[in-house]
Amino acid sequence: MNLLKNKKVLINLLKQGDVLNTLNGGCVEPQVGINKSNDEFIIHIKAPSVQADAFDIFLDFHRLKVSLYCHHPFKEAALHHPMFSRSFQIPGYVDSDGIYAHYEEESLTIHLPFRKLSREQRRHIRIEHL
């Protein structure tokens, strides 16, 4: 069988090559950095040419999962695939209710504040008589 004469096979091979080139070519691996200050951890994820709505952040108890999805529209159907996924172990002293994220200039920043400790961490507990 001569592949150059079979147009259907050629078209399908070109489409497959286009999809693989789109998925694998031109993608830059996001850069991840973690900093610690006196009152929080800060996770920076820099992903050039990626929009904010492509990120997904999910907190599952003491694990924070950050994913990045790409959406490629094609004539027949849209292709939605993961481009990046990373999990972070969250220490118990992080205030999970206070975690927030913001996106600015191709960079996602996630803030993980520490729990505020009470001044009275060491004290005697009075026993009430009922």
Secondary structure in CASP SS format (residue, H / E / C, confidence):
PFRMAT SS
TARGET T0000
AUTHOR 0000-0000-0000
METHOD secondary structure of the structure
MODEL  1
M C 1.00
N C 1.00
L C 1.00
L C 1.00
K C 1.00
N C 1.00
K H 1.00
K H 1.00
V H 1.00
L H 1.00
I H 1.00
N H 1.00
L H 1.00
L H 1.00
K H 1.00
Q H 1.00
G H 1.00
D H 1.00
V H 1.00
L H 1.00
N H 1.00
T H 1.00
L H 1.00
N H 1.00
G C 1.00
G C 1.00
C C 1.00
V C 1.00
E C 1.00
P C 1.00
Q E 1.00
V E 1.00
G E 1.00
I E 1.00
N E 1.00
K E 1.00
S C 1.00
N C 1.00
D C 1.00
E E 1.00
F E 1.00
I E 1.00
I E 1.00
H E 1.00
I E 1.00
K E 1.00
A C 1.00
P C 1.00
S C 1.00
V C 1.00
Q C 1.00
A H 1.00
D H 1.00
A H 1.00
F E 1.00
D E 1.00
I E 1.00
F E 1.00
L E 1.00
D E 1.00
F C 1.00
H C 1.00
R E 1.00
L E 1.00
K E 1.00
V E 1.00
S E 1.00
L E 1.00
Y E 1.00
C E 1.00
H E 1.00
H E 1.00
P E 1.00
F C 1.00
K C 1.00
E C 1.00
A C 1.00
A E 1.00
L E 1.00
H E 1.00
H E 1.00
P E 1.00
M E 1.00
F E 1.00
S E 1.00
R E 1.00
S E 1.00
F E 1.00
Q E 1.00
I C 1.00
P C 1.00
G C 1.00
Y C 1.00
V E 1.00
D C 1.00
S H 1.00
D H 1.00
G H 1.00
I C 1.00
Y E 1.00
A E 1.00
H E 1.00
Y E 1.00
E E 1.00
E C 1.00
E C 1.00
S E 1.00
L E 1.00
T E 1.00
I E 1.00
H E 1.00
L E 1.00
P E 1.00
F E 1.00
R C 1.00
K C 1.00
L C 1.00
S C 1.00
R C 1.00
E C 1.00
Q C 1.00
R C 1.00
R C 1.00
H C 1.00
I C 1.00
R C 1.00
I C 1.00
E C 1.00
H C 1.00
L C 1.00
END
